[in-house]
Amino acid sequence: MNKREKIILAVTILAVVAALGAVVYATFFYGSDYQKALASENTDNICATPSGYTDASWKDHMSHHPDRYAECLK
């Protein structure tokens, strides 16, 4: 294996490790935050501002998810 092939192999291994790390991070950290956010929503009225948000920040949040909060954004 020449020097160029070793460098390509090393870069490939680093990319795979970085991608795996991102998946693990997203699964264990982002995923749990998302579940907490869903749990904090008022199930009777998803448009109601949950604890931890101001009315303005909740409206801003909902605007980023128009598919989920379509009826709230009318």
C-alpha positions in Angstrom: 0.0 0.0 0.0 1.6 3.3 -1.0 1.4 6.6 0.9 -1.5 8.0 -1.1 -3.6 4.9 -0.5 -2.8 5.1 3.2 -4.0 8.7 3.3 -7.2 7.8 1.5 -7.8 4.9 3.9 -7.2 7.1 6.9 -9.5 9.9 5.7 -12.2 7.3 4.9 -11.9 5.8 8.3 -12.1 9.2 10.0 -15.2 10.1 7.9 -16.9 6.8 8.9 -16.1 7.4 12.6 -17.3 11.0 12.4 -20.6 9.9 10.8 -21.1 7.2 13.3 -20.4 9.7 16.1 -23.0 12.0 14.7 -25.6 9.3 14.5 -24.9 8.2 18.1 -25.1 11.8 19.3 -28.3 12.5 17.4 -29.9 9.3 18.7 -29.0 9.7 22.4 -29.0 13.5 22.8 -31.2 15.1 20.2 -33.7 12.3 20.2 -34.3 12.5 24.0 -34.7 16.3 23.7 -37.3 15.8 21.0 -39.2 13.3 23.1 -39.1 15.7 26.1 -40.5 18.5 23.8 -43.3 16.3 22.6 -44.1 15.3 26.1 -44.3 18.9 27.2 -46.9 19.7 24.5 -50.5 20.1 25.7 -52.2 17.1 24.1 -55.6 18.7 24.2 -54.4 21.8 22.4 -51.0 21.6 20.6 -51.3 25.3 19.8 -51.1 26.2 23.5 -47.8 27.5 24.7 -46.0 24.7 26.7 -43.9 25.4 29.8 -40.4 26.6 29.0 -41.6 28.8 26.0 -42.9 32.3 25.8 -45.9 32.9 23.5 -43.6 34.6 21.0 -41.0 31.8 21.0 -43.7 29.1 20.7 -45.2 30.8 17.7 -41.7 31.1 16.2 -41.1 27.4 16.9 -44.4 26.4 15.3 -43.6 28.4 12.2 -40.6 26.1 11.6 -42.9 23.1 11.5 -45.9 24.2 9.3 -46.8 20.6 8.6 -47.2 19.8 12.2 -48.9 23.1 13.4 -50.9 24.1 10.3 -54.0 24.8 12.3 -52.1 26.9 14.8 -50.6 29.1 12.1 -53.9 30.3 10.5 
